[in-house]
Each structure stands twice: as structure tokens, then as C-alpha cells.
Amino acid sequence: MTAEYRPSPLSSAGVVLGEDLIALSEALAKNAHERWAQQRLAEGWRYGPKRDDDLKQHPCLVPYESLPESEKSYDRTMALETLRVVVALGYVLLPPGGPAGLAALWRSDEDEASSEDVYQQVGERALQLGKPLLAYDIFEEAVRLRPHSPRLRQLQALALLRGGATERANAILAQLDRESIADEETLGLLARTHKDLGLRASDPIVRRERLTRAHEVYARAHRLTGGQWTGINAATLGLVIGRRETAAALAREVRDRCLRELATQTGRTTTPTGCSPPSEKPPSFSASEQTPRSGTAAPRRSVAAGSATSAPRAATPGCSSSTSASTRRRSSAASTSRASPSSPAT
């Protein structure tokens, strides 16, 4: 009977997932790994540099973020295919941030969250939905109730900036700066407003003055926080306004910091193999002006499934091999299969 078995999964051909569902697939992939790891640990398995069924050790019992890309790819494929089948069966999946989702956040129990938290959550979600005017109205009311909250005022400025009210955003951020609110995001947004105002100025004197201010604020943010994106922007604008030596020094500093962090992550004391220096061409504004969220990990090269080349992040020993992820996950106990021989794979 086994020899005659022919798998016939539901067809998801032609199903195209929207950006919200693609983003959801990553959360599902991570959750699949977490459930798999939780079950293995409950069964007495522990982390080990290589799979050992007798000792119940497995190299993939690590956080999802620490898995090699080949293992992540397996979980992502399963999550994406599940979502495609759900859509193919006629179900409609809606993101929680639509009008209903915003209303649900607005009605959230204040015993569970402060009013400031509710305003912040709803406003941030409105920004994510591309509705800066709605977000501004929310943050304006929030700031009226909590006038001394730096975060709410920062978000109010961000809503204004995204809505095109750059000068008003600049005024709010400049006031925060005068109050010594000197975190990287506040200073980075302030520098961004100076840059935008400079780029749209018709008077060359005003243009240079604004771009110079932007460069100086980006540089100050980099000095205070060591942030890489503010350093890159400071270097770029330094080159634009003719401060080539300063720009080169900043670029080298950011490059060296990145390489040190990569070396630390791989456990090496030298520059990681395959980590080439950045291009001598300065990054464009569109590429460099992106503001990462707090806690964003350092960039790393992705690794195609099945590749023996590791990313700058230390690959989990024994959790990657020349075989494909799906083969590893479902192979025999003698291999480096991720799934335990007594239970199905995630």
C-alpha cells in the first residue's frame, strides 16, 4: 500500500498573497519553530552541537533568529503554502489593523493598558496603514492629555512628516532636542526634516544651510548613540555639502563598526570571510534615509537553502548541511534531521 501512495495536496496554483499575509507567514514560520522546539524540550531533548538521538541533543534547539537560512526556509515554505491553501479554499484573511482592528484597540480595557498606550498603539497602526492624517489626529489628542510624553510628541512629528507638514514636524522635533531628548530616532527624524526642507529650498543659501544642519544633527546622533544609519546619513550629507574628509572619516568609522559587530557575531577576531567592504559610491537618499526600529539586528548575508556557505552570523553547528532543509527535517534518525524520529515534523 505504501508503494502505491501518491500525495495529492490541495492546489494553490495561481494564489497570490498580499504583503500583509507574506508578513504573517514569517510570524507563522517562527511560531512553527517555537512549537517544535517546545515539544522537543518537553520530551527531554536539549541543545547539542550535532544531533544525537541517544543523548537527545539537537543543534536546532535555538531561537528562530539563530537558525541558518536553510532551516528558516523550510518553516517559511510551510507557512506560505498553508496560507495559500487557506486562500485557495475561499477563506478571506484580513489584517487586524483595518477599521475594525483600530476600533478594537480603541475600545481596549484600560485595566490592561494605559490611555497613553492605547493612543500610541492605534496611532502607530494608522501610520502602518499609510494614514498619517488619521495618525496625527490621534497623536494630537494624546499629546493634549499627555503633553510631557516624548514618545507621543515624537510620533506626532512623524505623522506630520509623513503627511507632508515638514516644517511643523521640524518645530516639534527641534523642541524635543532643546529639552535634551537626544535618542537616535528623535535626532534622526529632526535631521531628516532639515534635509527635506533643504532639498525643496529654491534659494541655494537656504538649501546649503538646511543640508548642513541635517549633516550636523545626523553626526551628533551618531556620536551619541553609535548608530549606523545616522552615521551613514551624516557621511552622505557631508559629501553633498563638500566636507569630503569628514564624510570619509564617518564612512570608515561606520564600516569598521559594522565589521567589528559581524566579527563578534561570528566569534572571529578578524574580518569575516566574504564580508566585502561597502561600495565607495555614497548611498542614495532613498536607500539611506530609512529609519530602523529600535533593536534592529545588524545586516547579514542571506544563505540559500542547501548552501554550505555560512552567513556572517554564526550558523548553528550541525543544523546546516549540504542536504536540503526538507530532507534534513524528515530523514532518518542517523542523519541531522530536525524532527525527532518519534514525532512528526512541524
N, C-alpha and C positions, 0 to 999 in steps of 0.2 A: 504493500500500500504506500509506503514511504517513497518508493521509486517512482510511483505514478503521480505523486503530489506536484501540482503546478500552482504556485502562488498567483493569486489574481486580486491584487489590491485595487481599491476604488480609483478610478481615473481622475486625475486632477489636471489633465492637459488643458491648456488654454486659460487656466485660472491665474489672474494677475493680482497680486496683493498690493494694497496701498501702503504708503510709508508708515502709517500707524501700526499696521499688522506686521510689517517687517521689523519694526522696533519691538513689537510684542514678542516676536519669535526669539529674540535674544534673551528676554526675560524667561521665556519658557525653556530655552536651552539651559540656562543657568539653573533653573529650578529642577530640571530633569537630573542634572548632575548632583545637585544637593540631595535630592531624594535617593538617588542611587548610593551616594556616599553615606547618607544616614542609615540606610538599610544594611550596608556592609559593616559599618561600625557597630550596629546593634547585633550583628551576627558574630562579632568578635574580631573582625578584621582591623588591621592597623596599617599606618603608612610604612612602607619599606622601599628601599631603592630599586628593587625589582620584585616581580610577582613571585610569591612563594606560597603555594596552597597549603603546605604542611604548617607553616608558621602563621598563615593567614595575614600575609603582608601584601600590600598593593601600592604601586607608585602613583596611582591616580587619586589616592585619598588626600587630595589637596584642594584648596579653594579653586573655584571655577577659573578665576583670573590667572591662576598659576599653571593651568593646563597648557600643553603645547597646542598649537593651532589645529593639528590633525585631530585631536580629541574634541576640541570645541566644534570643529566642522561636523563631526558625527552628530552631536547634540543639536546643532543648528539645522542640519538637514532634516532630522526627525521632527523638529518643531515646525519648520516651514511646511513640510509635507502634511503634517496634521492640520495646520491652518488652511492649507489649500483644499484638503478634503472636506473640511467643515464648510467652506465657502461653496465648494462644488455640490454639496448636498442641499444647498439652498438657504443655509443659515446666514444671517446678517450680523456681523460683529461691528459694534460701534464703540469708538474710544470714549472713555469716561469724561473727557474734557469738553464735550459738546454742551449745549444749553442745559440739558438735564444734569450732566455732571457738575457744571458750575452751580446749579441750583442746589444740588445735594451738598456740595461743600459749604454753600452759604447757610444752609439750614443745619449744619453740623452742631452737635451738642456742645455748648460752651463748657460743660464739665470736662470734656475731653480736650478741648483746645481753647486757648485764649482768643479774644476777639482779634488781636493783632495777628495771630497765627491764621485765622480764618481769612482775614483780608489778604494776607500775604499769599496764601495758597490759591485763592480764587484769582487774585491779580496776576500771579505768575502763570497760572494756567491760561488766562486770557492772552498773555504775551506769547505763550507757546502756540496758541491758536491763531496768531497773527492779528490780534485785535488790540492794537496799542491804545486806541481811544477809550475803549471799554476799560482796559487796564488802568489808564490814567485816572478815570473817574473813581475807580475802586481805591486806588492808592491815595487820591486826593482826600477822600473821606477818611481813609485810615490815618493819614497824617494829621487831619483835623482832630482825631481822637487821641493820637499818639504823636504829638509834634516833636518829641525828642528821640524818636526811633531812627537811628542812622540807616538801618536796612530799608525801612519803608520809604524814606526820602530818596535813598539810592535807587530803589525800584521805580519810584515816581519819575525820577530823572531818566531812567532807562526807557520808560513808556513814552515820555516826551521825545526822546531822541529817536525812537523807532517811528514815532508819529510825525517826524519832520520838524518838531519845535526845538531845534538845536540850541538856540540862544537861551531859552528858558531852562533847558536841561543843563546848560553850561552854568547858569546862575546858581542852580541848586547844588551842583557838584562843587562849584567854587566855594560856596558857603560851608559845605561839609569839610572841604580842605582847610578853610580858615579855622574850623573847630577842631583841627588835628585829627580828623577821621582819615587816616592815611593807609588804609588797606589797599591792596593791589587793584581790586576791582573798582573802587571809587576813583583812585588816581588814574587808572586805565581809561575809565569812561570819561573823566574830565579831559584827559589828553585827546581822546577821540573827538570830543566836541570841538576842541581847539583846531584839530586837524580838519574836520569837516567844514568849519567856518572859514578856515584858511583856503581850502580848495575851492570854495564857492566865491571867494572875495575877488572882485574885479580890480581893486587897487593893489598893485604889486607890493606896496609897502605894508598894507594891512595883511596881505597874503603871507609875506615872509614873517611878519610879527606873530601871526597865529601859528604858523608851522613851527616857528622857533619855540613858542610856548609849549606846543604839543611835544616836541622833542625833549624839552627840559622836564616836563611832567612825567613822560614815559621813563626818562633816565632816572628821575628821582624815585619812581615806583620800583624800578629795577634795583636801585641801590638799597632801598629799604627792605624789600621782600626777597630779592634774588630771583624774582620771576623771570621766566624765559621769554614769554610772549611780549612783555613790556620791554625787555631788553632788545628783542628783535625789532620792535617798532621804533624804539629810540635810535637804533643803528640805522634803520631805513630812512627816517626823517633827518638824521644827522647828515646822511649822504645827500638828501634832497636840498638841504639848506647850505651845503658846501662845507660842512665840518667833517671832512673825509677822515682825518686822523682819529677823531673821536668816534666816528662811525665804525672804523676798522677795529678800534680797541674794544668797543662794545660787542661787535660781532665775534671777535676772538674769545672774549670772556664768556659769551653765551655758548659758543661752540665747545669751549673747554669744560664748562659746567655740565653740558649735556653728555659729553664723553665720559666725564667722571661718574655721573649718575648711571650711565649704561654699564660702565665697568663695575660699579658697585653691585648693580643688579645681577650681573653675570658672575660675580665673585672673582673677577680678574683685577689685576693691578695695572694692566696696560689697556690700550685702546682695543675694544672688542673687534675680533676679526669680522671683516665685511662691513664695518661701520665707517663709511666713507665720509669725508668732511663735507659740509654743506657747500652748495654752489657759491661761487664768488659773486654771481649776479644777485643783487638785493631782492628780497621778496617783494611782490606787488602788494599794494594796499589791500586788495581783496583777499589775499591769502594771509596777510599778517595781522589784519585788524580783528580777527576773531577772538573773542574773549572766552577762554576756557572757564568752566566751573571750578570751584574750589576742589582741590584734591585730585585733579586730573592727572593720570599717570603719564610718565614720560613716554614719548613716541617710541614705537618699536616696529621692526620689520615684521610683516606677517609671514607665516610659513605655510606653504601649500600642504594639503594633506598628503602624507606619504613621503615628504621630503626629509632627507637626513640632515638638512642644514638647520641649525637652531637659530631662533631669534635672539636679539641682544639680551632679552630677559632670560634668566636661567631656565632652560627646559627641565621639566620634571624627569629625573633619571629613570630610565626603564619604562616610561609612559609613552615613548615615541620610538618607532622603529620604521624600517623600510616598507612594512606592510601597511595596507590601508587601514583607516580607523575602523571601518565596519568589520574587517577581517579580525583585527585585534579584539574587538569587543565581543565577538561570537566564536572565537577559536577555542581550541581545546585547553584543558587545564594546564598543560605543559607549556603553553605559549604565554605571551604577555597580555592575554585577554583581559579587558577591563571588567567584564561581567564575571561574577563568581560562577563556578560550574553548577552550583545547586539552585541558582535563581536566574530568571530572565534578565536580559539587559534592559537598561532604561530606554 
